[in-house]
Amino acid sequence: MKRRPPGRARRAIAAVALAYVAGSLPVVYLLGRLAGVDLRRYGSGNVGSSNLTVAAGPAAGLAGWISDATKGGLAVLSARRLTGDEALAGLALLGALSGQCWPALLGWRGGRGVATLVGGMLVLTPRAAPWALGAMAAIGGLRPLAKGRGPIGTALHAGAVPVGVLTGTAVWPLVCLRQAGSRRAAPTAAAALLLLIARRLTANGRPQGGADGVVLLTRMVVDRDCW
């Protein structure tokens, strides 16, 4: 039986822990505070670049998005450079993503992790990432086409971006499996999908009322409690 190199487990723990700390740095929250807004109590309550854009304008929102994407990219680059292990680089991305979604400094209430995921995806699998990002953009771009076409069109218009993000994240591990150079990243990509879903399901606490299953389904698909 082939034994793992000694110390690999410690390096894995260190890579995830350091990436979590970096991912949990509340840059978007601080940008909101500079604009005089506590994002946790404003708009959607999400500590993410979308809510920051609404609260402080597109320039602040773009700065927040770039900062979050940088967390994911740097986590992968740092782990890759320090360990030379692609599996640990993938674990580092998951650590940064967890820190972005559940930061201890903000009482475990962070953003949705999309920008961090995109940044890490581009660095970890530069050949597979365009396929996933293309799926996100294609479905997110359906919003103008769906507007005003009855209940289904209204639902698509409101939730096209969350649906696109979910679809693109699901496409990522499938593309990784098909590409020889990206195949080792498939477990990371699948775990990232699960983290994205977990963040959506837990974003607004326990569903109120008796339709828990319906609420959880709509949270997973359109990232809100109702269509």
ROPA-7115 format. One record per residue (C-alpha): residue in one letter; x, y, z. Coordinates in steps of 0.02 Angstrom, whole numbers, padded with zeros to 5 digits, always signed. Layout:
% residues N
AXYZ/...
END
This chain:
% residues 227
M+00000+00000+00000/K+00065+00171-00049/R+00086+00281+00104/R+00058+00469+00101/P+00210+00578+00131/P+00231+00622+00316/G+00163+00792+00362/R+00040+00801+00217/A-00109+00801+00335/R-00032+00945+00433/R-00002+01041+00272/A-00182+01011+00219/I-00248+01076+00386/A-00133+01227+00377/A-00184+01266+00197/V-00369+01259+00238/A-00351+01357+00400/L-00248+01497+00323/A-00363+01507+00173/Y-00514+01515+00289/V-00438+01660+00385/A-00399+01753+00222/G-00572+01716+00152/S-00658+01778+00309/L-00577+01951+00303/P-00732+02063+00291/V-00675+02179+00152/V-00851+02203+00079/Y-00922+02235+00252/L-00787+02366+00286/L-00821+02451+00120/G-01003+02461+00171/R-00957+02536+00339/L-00851+02666+00250/A-01010+02714+00158/G-01103+02724+00323/V-01200+02562+00300/D-01203+02398+00397/L-01239+02275+00256/R-01307+02147+00379/R-01451+02267+00413/Y-01472+02340+00239/G-01567+02277+00088/S-01552+02089+00071/G-01442+02079+00226/N-01310+01990+00123/V-01129+02042+00152/G-01087+02032-00032/S-01045+02143-00179/S-01224+02147-00245/N-01293+02219-00085/L-01142+02335-00074/T-01182+02400-00249/V-01359+02443-00195/A-01297+02525-00036/A-01143+02619-00096/G-01145+02621-00286/P-01065+02521-00428/A-00886+02576-00394/A-00891+02509-00216/G-00980+02352-00276/L-00847+02319-00407/A-00709+02346-00279/G-00795+02223-00163/W-00816+02093-00301/I-00633+02105-00351/S-00577+02088-00170/D-00683+01932-00146/A-00624+01855-00310/T-00444+01890-00260/K-00468+01788-00101/G-00506+01632-00202/G-00367+01658-00328/L-00235+01697-00197/A-00285+01548-00091/V-00253+01431-00237/L-00092+01517-00290/S-00021+01522-00114/A-00057+01339-00077/R+00010+01286-00246/R+00171+01385-00223/L+00200+01331-00044/T+00159+01146-00064/G+00166+01107-00250/D+00012+00997-00220/E-00141+01026-00330/A-00255+00934-00208/L-00202+01051-00068/A-00228+01200-00183/G-00407+01139-00207/L-00430+01121-00019/A-00366+01299+00003/L-00501+01361-00115/L-00633+01271-00011/G-00560+01351+00145/A-00569+01526+00069/L-00745+01493+00008/S-00799+01436+00182/G-00721+01591+00258/Q-00813+01703+00136/C-00980+01618+00168/W-00964+01591+00357/P-00841+01719+00429/A-00814+01705+00616/L-00783+01893+00627/L-00960+01930+00566/G-01050+01800+00671/W-01045+01670+00530/R-01149+01783+00414/G-01050+01818+00256/G-01083+01829+00070/R-01137+01697-00053/G-00959+01658-00105/V-00986+01676-00292/A-00843+01798-00326/T-00723+01696-00218/L-00774+01539-00313/V-00748+01622-00482/G-00575+01687-00433/G-00519+01517-00370/M-00597+01426-00518/L-00500+01532-00643/V-00334+01497-00558/L-00362+01314-00513/T-00433+01258-00681/P-00404+01393-00814/R-00460+01276-00954/A-00619+01215-00871/A-00672+01380-00794/P-00730+01464-00956/W-00860+01328-00982/A-00932+01352-00809/L-00927+01541-00822/G-01006+01532-00995/A-01153+01434-00923/M-01172+01563-00784/A-01173+01706-00909/A-01288+01621-01034/I-01425+01585-00907/G-01401+01748-00813/G-01424+01839-00978/L-01599+01767-01000/R-01671+01901-00884/P-01721+02026-01019/L-01798+01888-01126/A-01901+01821-00981/K-01967+01987-00918/G-02155+02008-00926/R-02200+01834-00990/G-02316+01774-00854/P-02272+01689-00689/I-02134+01581-00764/G-02056+01730-00852/T-02067+01833-00694/A-01981+01696-00594/L-01843+01681-00724/H-01820+01868-00728/A-01802+01876-00538/G-01695+01721-00519/A-01596+01704-00680/V-01430+01754-00602/P-01445+01633-00453/V-01501+01495-00572/G-01355+01535-00686/V-01231+01530-00542/L-01301+01363-00483/T-01294+01290-00659/G-01119+01352-00694/T-01056+01284-00528/A-01135+01116-00569/V-01056+01118-00742/W-00882+01146-00671/P-00852+00971-00597/L-00925+00890-00753/V-00806+00985-00866/C-00661+00944-00750/L-00700+00759-00769/R-00696+00775-00958/Q-00530+00868-00966/A-00374+00770-00928/G-00281+00921-00862/S-00423+00970-00744/R-00478+00798-00685/R-00391+00809-00517/A-00492+00964-00474/A-00661+00876-00497/P-00681+00833-00310/T-00645+01015-00265/A-00771+01074-00394/A-00904+00955-00327/A-00870+01009-00148/A-00883+01193-00200/L-01056+01156-00272/L-01109+01081-00106/L-01042+01232-00011/L-01138+01349-00126/I-01299+01253-00096/A-01269+01244+00092/R-01244+01433+00099/R-01407+01464+00008/L-01505+01343+00115/T-01444+01419+00278/A-01441+01603+00227/N-01607+01653+00305/G-01618+01532+00450/R-01750+01400+00472/P-01900+01419+00355/Q-02057+01486+00438/G-02221+01394+00417/G-02258+01219+00355/A-02186+01225+00180/D-02006+01193+00230/G-01969+01085+00077/V-02036+01215-00045/V-01939+01356+00037/L-01778+01255+00037/L-01803+01213-00147/T-01829+01394-00195/R-01679+01445-00090/M-01570+01319-00180/V-01630+01368-00354/V-01663+01556-00348/D-01577+01600-00183/R-01732+01670-00098/D-01879+01607+00004/C-02011+01625-00132/W-02021+01634-00322/
END
